[in-house]
């Protein structure tokens, strides 16, 4: 078996650098916000901004692309993801 080879390594490097920058900025913003508002409020605003970004994208691509055959697993995954992010933002505020 041959391993697939990336065709555009510089683009992959730029995408990874962008992702890393976003992760760092999210951690810094969460840390600073935790001084003024609760973790639940941070998560609310994060979700609201994400929804504001995704709705126009999904509307452009078509709502028919949003489907799942395992709705229960999808809800469980989202619940676990939300709980994990809540814990991460809460922990950021507790770091001395």
Backbone as ProteinMPNN parsed JSONL, in Angstrom:
{"seq_chain_A": "XXXXXXXXXXXXXXXXXXXXXXXXXXXXXXXXXXXXXXXXXXXXXXXXXXXXXXXXXXXXXXXXXXXXXXXXXXXXXXXXXXXXXXXXXXXXXXXX", "coords_chain_A": {"N_chain_A": [[0.823, -1.184, 0.0], [0.482, 2.187, -0.785], [1.249, 5.277, 0.7], [-0.795, 8.173, 0.827], [0.148, 11.221, -0.632], [0.558, 14.558, 0.351], [-0.459, 17.259, -1.681], [-0.042, 19.98, -1.594], [1.972, 21.253, 0.379], [2.891, 23.766, 1.491], [0.415, 25.173, 1.679], [-0.942, 23.554, 3.493], [0.658, 23.93, 5.75], [0.205, 26.651, 6.225], [-2.566, 26.583, 6.837], [-2.478, 25.08, 9.202], [-0.955, 26.773, 10.835], [-2.724, 28.918, 10.983], [-4.862, 27.671, 12.336], [-3.615, 27.087, 14.789], [-3.076, 29.705, 15.664], [-5.705, 30.596, 16.014], [-6.542, 28.881, 18.098], [-4.853, 29.72, 20.18], [-5.616, 32.42, 20.42], [-8.295, 32.047, 21.189], [-7.95, 30.844, 23.7], [-6.63, 32.901, 25.095], [-8.583, 34.937, 24.947], [-10.688, 33.687, 26.319], [-9.548, 33.437, 28.843], [-9.206, 36.14, 29.61], [-11.872, 37.037, 29.462], [-13.033, 35.55, 31.473], [-12.609, 36.894, 33.794], [-14.544, 38.821, 33.897], [-17.088, 37.83, 33.112], [-19.301, 34.963, 33.45], [-18.51, 31.451, 32.928], [-20.529, 30.114, 31.559], [-21.737, 32.238, 30.18], [-19.639, 32.977, 28.489], [-19.535, 30.676, 26.892], [-22.09, 30.859, 25.744], [-21.899, 33.217, 24.15], [-19.822, 32.434, 22.452], [-21.03, 30.317, 21.105], [-23.141, 31.712, 19.891], [-21.787, 33.433, 18.115], [-20.577, 31.508, 16.492], [-22.874, 30.332, 15.38], [-23.888, 32.529, 13.977], [-21.976, 32.712, 12.007], [-22.121, 30.215, 10.731], [-24.817, 29.9, 9.784], [-25.273, 31.621, 7.436], [-23.412, 30.374, 5.721], [-24.358, 27.721, 5.546], [-26.874, 28.277, 4.498], [-26.148, 29.206, 2.007], [-24.922, 26.934, 0.86], [-26.957, 25.11, 1.008], [-29.641, 23.774, 2.821], [-30.288, 21.138, 2.735], [-28.035, 19.625, 2.944], [-27.545, 19.264, 5.588], [-27.85, 16.696, 7.533], [-28.42, 13.633, 9.322], [-28.046, 10.215, 10.134], [-27.956, 9.127, 12.56], [-29.22, 10.494, 14.93], [-29.378, 10.496, 17.752], [-26.747, 9.791, 18.566], [-25.449, 11.976, 17.5], [-26.498, 14.092, 19.039], [-25.538, 13.28, 21.568], [-22.766, 13.452, 21.13], [-22.501, 16.211, 20.667], [-23.351, 17.188, 23.149], [-21.346, 16.169, 24.854], [-19.158, 17.501, 23.712], [-19.822, 20.192, 24.225], [-19.773, 20.136, 27.041], [-17.071, 19.517, 27.483], [-15.819, 21.791, 26.383], [-16.881, 23.722, 28.068], [-15.681, 22.95, 30.471], [-13.01, 23.431, 29.774], [-12.922, 26.246, 29.332], [-13.704, 27.045, 31.871], [-11.577, 26.063, 33.405], [-9.491, 27.615, 32.365], [-10.043, 30.08, 33.517], [-9.441, 29.543, 36.144], [-6.729, 29.217, 36.36], [-3.826, 30.271, 38.006]], "CA_chain_A": [[0.0, 0.0, 0.0], [1.243, 3.426, -0.806], [0.651, 6.359, 1.489], [-1.137, 9.318, -0.012], [1.096, 12.31, -0.449], [-0.086, 15.863, 0.231], [-0.07, 17.944, -2.909], [0.306, 21.369, -1.362], [2.476, 21.331, 1.752], [2.837, 25.143, 2.026], [-0.959, 25.517, 2.055], [-1.238, 22.814, 4.724], [1.375, 24.609, 6.831], [-0.515, 27.897, 6.519], [-3.809, 26.224, 7.518], [-2.152, 24.666, 10.567], [-0.555, 27.973, 11.571], [-3.957, 29.65, 11.239], [-5.596, 26.956, 13.38], [-2.895, 27.301, 16.038], [-3.316, 31.091, 16.072], [-7.084, 30.668, 16.518], [-6.593, 28.213, 19.401], [-4.188, 30.587, 21.156], [-6.465, 33.588, 20.644], [-9.472, 31.613, 21.943], [-7.531, 30.649, 25.091], [-6.378, 34.221, 25.679], [-9.857, 35.63, 25.098], [-11.419, 33.02, 27.395], [-8.9, 33.794, 30.114], [-9.531, 37.525, 29.933], [-13.31, 37.169, 29.692], [-13.435, 34.881, 32.711], [-12.522, 37.871, 34.888], [-15.7, 39.71, 33.88], [-18.362, 37.128, 32.937], [-19.251, 33.548, 33.822], [-18.158, 30.493, 31.889], [-21.718, 29.858, 30.751], [-21.904, 33.374, 29.27], [-18.596, 32.845, 27.464], [-19.981, 29.63, 25.973], [-23.235, 31.371, 25.001], [-21.445, 34.141, 23.11], [-19.054, 31.652, 21.487], [-22.006, 29.584, 20.294], [-23.89, 32.68, 19.098], [-20.922, 33.863, 17.015], [-20.464, 30.366, 15.589], [-24.139, 30.21, 14.666], [-23.967, 33.651, 13.039], [-21.078, 32.415, 10.891], [-22.547, 29.006, 10.028], [-26.123, 29.991, 9.121], [-25.143, 32.067, 6.035], [-22.676, 29.37, 4.943], [-25.276, 26.609, 5.287], [-27.919, 28.778, 3.608], [-25.564, 29.274, 0.669], [-24.681, 25.58, 0.357], [-28.214, 24.379, 0.977], [-29.996, 23.138, 4.09], [-30.436, 19.69, 2.535], [-26.772, 18.971, 3.298], [-27.532, 19.034, 7.033], [-28.636, 15.497, 7.823], [-27.727, 12.583, 10.039], [-28.827, 8.992, 10.295], [-27.828, 8.759, 13.978], [-29.485, 11.741, 15.635], [-29.042, 10.326, 19.167], [-25.294, 9.88, 18.7], [-25.089, 13.357, 17.19], [-26.82, 14.888, 20.237], [-24.611, 12.892, 22.632], [-21.458, 14.024, 20.795], [-22.564, 17.652, 20.893], [-23.419, 17.413, 24.592], [-19.994, 15.942, 25.377], [-18.303, 18.575, 23.21], [-20.155, 21.399, 24.989], [-19.271, 19.946, 28.411], [-15.613, 19.619, 27.431], [-15.449, 23.187, 26.18], [-17.216, 24.439, 29.296], [-14.611, 22.641, 31.414], [-11.769, 24.084, 29.329], [-13.037, 27.672, 29.634], [-13.734, 27.197, 33.334], [-10.198, 25.826, 33.879], [-8.678, 28.781, 31.99], [-10.276, 31.129, 34.511], [-8.898, 29.139, 37.454], [-5.267, 29.195, 36.325], [-3.313, 31.445, 38.72]], "C_chain_A": [[0.869, 1.25, 0.0], [0.498, 4.497, -0.013], [0.311, 7.515, 0.555], [-0.214, 10.476, 0.35], [0.372, 13.64, -0.598], [0.435, 16.59, -1.013], [0.411, 19.363, -2.669], [0.73, 21.555, 0.09], [2.487, 22.769, 2.281], [1.423, 25.566, 2.44], [-1.351, 24.808, 3.349], [-0.563, 23.473, 5.919], [0.662, 25.899, 7.216], [-1.832, 27.624, 7.244], [-3.537, 25.835, 8.967], [-1.703, 25.859, 11.415], [-1.778, 28.822, 11.912], [-4.772, 29.007, 12.356], [-4.933, 27.17, 14.737], [-3.114, 28.712, 16.559], [-4.731, 31.248, 16.645], [-7.213, 30.021, 17.889], [-5.98, 29.093, 20.49], [-5.055, 31.808, 21.464], [-7.721, 33.229, 21.432], [-9.117, 31.423, 23.416], [-7.286, 31.989, 25.777], [-7.678, 34.977, 25.912], [-10.674, 35.012, 26.236], [-10.858, 33.372, 28.754], [-9.266, 35.209, 30.54], [-11.017, 37.699, 30.236], [-13.75, 36.566, 31.015], [-13.337, 35.807, 33.922], [-13.799, 38.693, 35.005], [-17.04, 38.973, 33.798], [-18.19, 35.646, 33.25], [-18.901, 32.664, 32.618], [-19.35, 30.21, 30.984], [-21.957, 30.995, 29.76], [-20.857, 33.355, 28.158], [-19.029, 31.819, 26.418], [-21.179, 30.098, 25.141], [-22.773, 32.264, 23.853], [-20.618, 33.42, 22.046], [-19.998, 30.904, 20.556], [-22.795, 30.534, 19.394], [-23.066, 33.159, 17.899], [-20.763, 32.724, 15.994], [-21.716, 30.172, 14.759], [-24.286, 31.316, 13.623], [-23.065, 33.433, 11.826], [-21.613, 31.244, 10.063], [-23.861, 29.144, 9.266], [-26.004, 30.526, 7.689], [-24.401, 31.048, 5.153], [-23.594, 28.214, 4.568], [-26.382, 27.05, 4.339], [-27.415, 28.86, 2.172], [-25.397, 27.884, 0.059], [-25.953, 24.757, 0.235], [-28.452, 23.617, 2.273], [-30.11, 21.627, 3.948], [-29.153, 18.929, 2.87], [-26.67, 18.657, 4.788], [-28.448, 17.851, 7.326], [-27.766, 14.501, 8.577], [-28.641, 11.369, 10.147], [-28.806, 8.528, 11.75], [-27.988, 10.0, 14.838], [-29.119, 11.649, 17.117], [-27.55, 10.433, 19.417], [-24.815, 11.308, 18.45], [-25.341, 14.256, 18.4], [-25.869, 14.569, 21.39], [-23.223, 13.484, 22.384], [-21.448, 15.519, 21.058], [-22.629, 17.987, 22.377], [-22.045, 17.228, 25.23], [-19.041, 17.05, 24.939], [-18.546, 19.863, 23.988], [-19.611, 21.298, 26.408], [-17.752, 20.074, 28.462], [-15.155, 21.054, 27.25], [-15.762, 24.02, 27.42], [-16.109, 24.208, 30.332], [-13.311, 23.342, 31.072], [-11.82, 25.578, 29.663], [-13.053, 27.919, 31.141], [-12.319, 27.043, 33.9], [-9.296, 27.011, 33.528], [-8.823, 29.902, 33.015], [-9.693, 30.808, 35.876], [-7.376, 29.12, 37.503], [-4.733, 30.444, 37.034], [-2.387, 32.299, 37.845]], "O_chain_A": [[1.869, 1.332, 0.714], [-0.728, 4.592, -0.063], [1.044, 7.797, -0.393], [0.146, 10.664, 1.513], [-0.355, 13.838, -1.571], [1.621, 16.53, -1.337], [1.192, 19.894, -3.459], [-0.071, 21.97, 0.928], [2.119, 22.978, 3.437], [1.257, 26.248, 3.451], [-2.015, 25.394, 4.203], [-1.159, 23.562, 6.992], [0.529, 26.207, 8.4], [-2.183, 28.354, 8.171], [-4.288, 26.22, 9.864], [-2.043, 25.937, 12.595], [-1.861, 29.382, 13.005], [-5.309, 29.701, 13.219], [-5.62, 27.41, 15.73], [-3.317, 28.906, 17.757], [-4.929, 31.947, 17.638], [-7.914, 30.544, 18.755], [-6.524, 29.199, 21.589], [-5.213, 32.187, 22.625], [-8.171, 34.02, 22.261], [-9.897, 31.8, 24.291], [-7.696, 32.184, 26.921], [-7.856, 35.593, 26.963], [-11.283, 35.733, 27.026], [-11.607, 33.581, 29.708], [-9.598, 35.446, 31.701], [-11.381, 38.426, 31.161], [-14.727, 37.017, 31.613], [-13.927, 35.525, 34.965], [-14.112, 39.207, 36.079], [-18.03, 39.444, 34.358], [-17.07, 35.14, 33.308], [-18.988, 33.083, 31.464], [-19.191, 30.082, 29.77], [-22.341, 30.744, 28.618], [-21.162, 33.683, 27.012], [-18.91, 32.054, 25.216], [-21.272, 29.769, 23.958], [-23.205, 32.088, 22.714], [-20.702, 33.757, 20.865], [-19.778, 30.867, 19.345], [-23.088, 30.191, 18.248], [-23.591, 33.275, 16.792], [-20.81, 32.954, 14.786], [-21.634, 29.879, 13.566], [-24.756, 31.067, 12.513], [-23.364, 33.921, 10.735], [-21.563, 31.279, 8.833], [-24.005, 28.554, 8.195], [-26.591, 29.929, 6.786], [-24.73, 30.885, 3.978], [-23.612, 27.775, 3.418], [-26.789, 26.283, 3.466], [-28.168, 28.612, 1.23], [-25.695, 27.679, -1.117], [-26.015, 23.814, -0.554], [-27.574, 22.904, 2.759], [-30.035, 20.908, 4.944], [-29.188, 17.713, 3.058], [-25.813, 17.877, 5.205], [-29.671, 17.992, 7.36], [-26.539, 14.527, 8.482], [-29.862, 11.5, 10.241], [-29.56, 7.63, 12.125], [-27.019, 10.502, 15.407], [-28.607, 12.614, 17.684], [-27.124, 11.087, 20.368], [-23.891, 11.788, 19.108], [-24.499, 15.085, 18.748], [-25.439, 15.472, 22.109], [-22.577, 13.963, 23.315], [-20.483, 16.042, 21.616], [-22.027, 18.966, 22.817], [-21.628, 18.042, 26.055], [-18.201, 17.488, 25.726], [-17.599, 20.549, 24.369], [-19.05, 22.264, 26.926], [-17.21, 20.677, 29.388], [-14.201, 21.487, 27.896], [-15.0, 24.917, 27.78], [-15.657, 25.146, 30.987], [-12.59, 23.796, 31.96], [-10.863, 26.118, 30.219], [-12.478, 28.896, 31.622], [-11.913, 27.808, 34.774], [-8.424, 27.372, 34.319], [-7.854, 30.588, 33.341], [-9.474, 31.712, 36.682], [-6.796, 29.018, 38.584], [-5.138, 31.558, 36.703], [-1.875, 33.321, 38.302]]}, "name": "protein", "num_of_chains": 1, "seq": "XXXXXXXXXXXXXXXXXXXXXXXXXXXXXXXXXXXXXXXXXXXXXXXXXXXXXXXXXXXXXXXXXXXXXXXXXXXXXXXXXXXXXXXXXXXXXXXX"}
